[in-house]
Amino acid sequence: MNRGNSGANLPVLRDHNAALVLDLLRSATAGGGAGISRLELAERTGLTPQAVSKIVARLRAEGLATEAGRRASTGGKPRTLLRLVPSARYAIGLHLDRDEMTAVLVDLTGERVAVRTAPFDLGADPAAVLDAVAARVRELLTGVDGRAVLGAGVAVPGPLDHRSGVLRRVTRFPHWDGFPLGDALADRLGLPVTVDKDTNAAALAVLGLRDAPPESRPAEGADAAPSQPADPAGSFAYLHLGTGLGAGLVLDGAVYRGPRTGAGEFGHQVVRLDGPPCGCGKRGCLEALCLAALSRADTVTAARLLGVGAANLVALLDIDRVVLGGRAVLAARETFAVGVAAVLAEQSAHPVPVTVAPADRPTVADGAARLVLAPVFGREALG
């Protein structure tokens, strides 16, 4: 994560055991839940009641947790319930597409507080791009105490280095190759910044924090608790077709980025040796073929081509399901869902469900915000 020179400075959020407690408070608060008691927190984390009481006191002092009444007695002393305070902190999610920028502000539960979408030119000079992003963030944070903002997650087309926040040779925009976007935005915004590929961010949004498989045990030196197994339903590919084509891969419940964080360049698999030239420099890439079909308004062919790529992924990775998203897909949901499912049925050895991401949420921007929220709840296992 790239660090700005201001923003939230909360030592409590850097404590692993506090993160475990916060995560349980979040789960107990979600969907209007009544809350959770200190004793239950101790039982579920494996921490001692005394350790939980100290953590809760710190969380309450930071405004992150609050008491939420008492649970009806079953014979003993009624237990005081605790809840997360969603509005105590916020995260920013930015989706920098080739021609459009979406910015969201979300609370600690990931719910949107504000959203802004505007035309955008990723092909512009980096200084102009940074100016445009900073202006959108200032607009997004109108009336919000900047000290309550944890940071910004930024989702952009790949390839890139997720750890350093440095972009690589973005297709059709080679001038970004080697640009330290994470550090540059952190300096400009005065906030911690995490950069990831747009498809990985979208996969995070689909996966959701509650589906991640962290090891729910205290840090070294505390009472141990058994780890939680990965959710087997968390193996899928998110295929994003918009101004480009890419994939976010979730394997055994965690985003798979690869040792050089370059996994998911799905659109640049060559499927036709004599095919049209692609912006990456090769010929016959799946992205070039899909975009060419879309330029002819031939969504049926684009869907079949996307299905071929999906079938290749299923055969290689044995994934459980395929999720489709991106502007091109959302503009013809039924055509793509049917077309991709038909090819998978023809070519896959086992049934593979195909779904389309919700049309009413900026999926990539929401996932970018989760890049900031995940560590707060001890979710580094997201990748």
Number of C-alpha atoms within 10 A of each C-alpha: 19 21 19 19 12 17 18 17 12 12 10 17 20 14 15 20 24 25 22 25 26 25 22 21 25 23 19 19 20 15 9 9 12 16 23 24 21 20 17 15 22 17 14 16 22 19 23 15 15 12 17 22 16 12 19 22 14 16 20 17 12 15 15 21 21 18 16 16 14 16 15 11 9 8 6 7 10 13 17 16 20 23 26 28 20 19 15 14 22 29 25 32 31 31 30 23 20 21 12 14 21 23 29 29 25 25 21 25 21 19 14 19 14 15 19 15 14 11 11 17 15 21 16 14 11 15 10 13 17 17 13 15 22 15 12 19 20 13 14 18 16 10 8 12 11 18 15 17 24 25 31 33 29 29 28 26 25 24 22 27 20 20 14 16 23 20 25 20 17 20 19 15 15 14 16 21 15 14 16 18 23 28 22 20 26 21 17 15 23 17 24 24 27 27 30 29 31 28 32 33 31 29 29 31 23 21 22 17 22 11 17 25 21 21 17 23 20 21 14 9 6 14 13 14 15 12 13 12 13 17 14 14 15 23 21 30 27 29 30 28 24 20 15 22 24 26 26 26 29 26 21 19 24 25 24 18 21 11 7 10 17 16 20 23 17 22 24 22 15 19 17 12 10 10 15 15 13 20 17 17 10 15 20 18 25 26 29 23 24 23 21 15 17 17 11 10 11 13 21 17 19 28 29 22 22 27 26 21 23 29 24 17 18 22 15 9 14 17 20 20 18 25 20 24 26 24 14 21 23 20 14 13 19 14 18 28 22 17 22 27 24 16 19 26 15 13 17 15 12 13 13 19 15 21 19 18 22 12 14 7 12 23 23 33 29 32 32 34 34 29 32 26 27 21 16 22 25 23 24 16 14 23 18
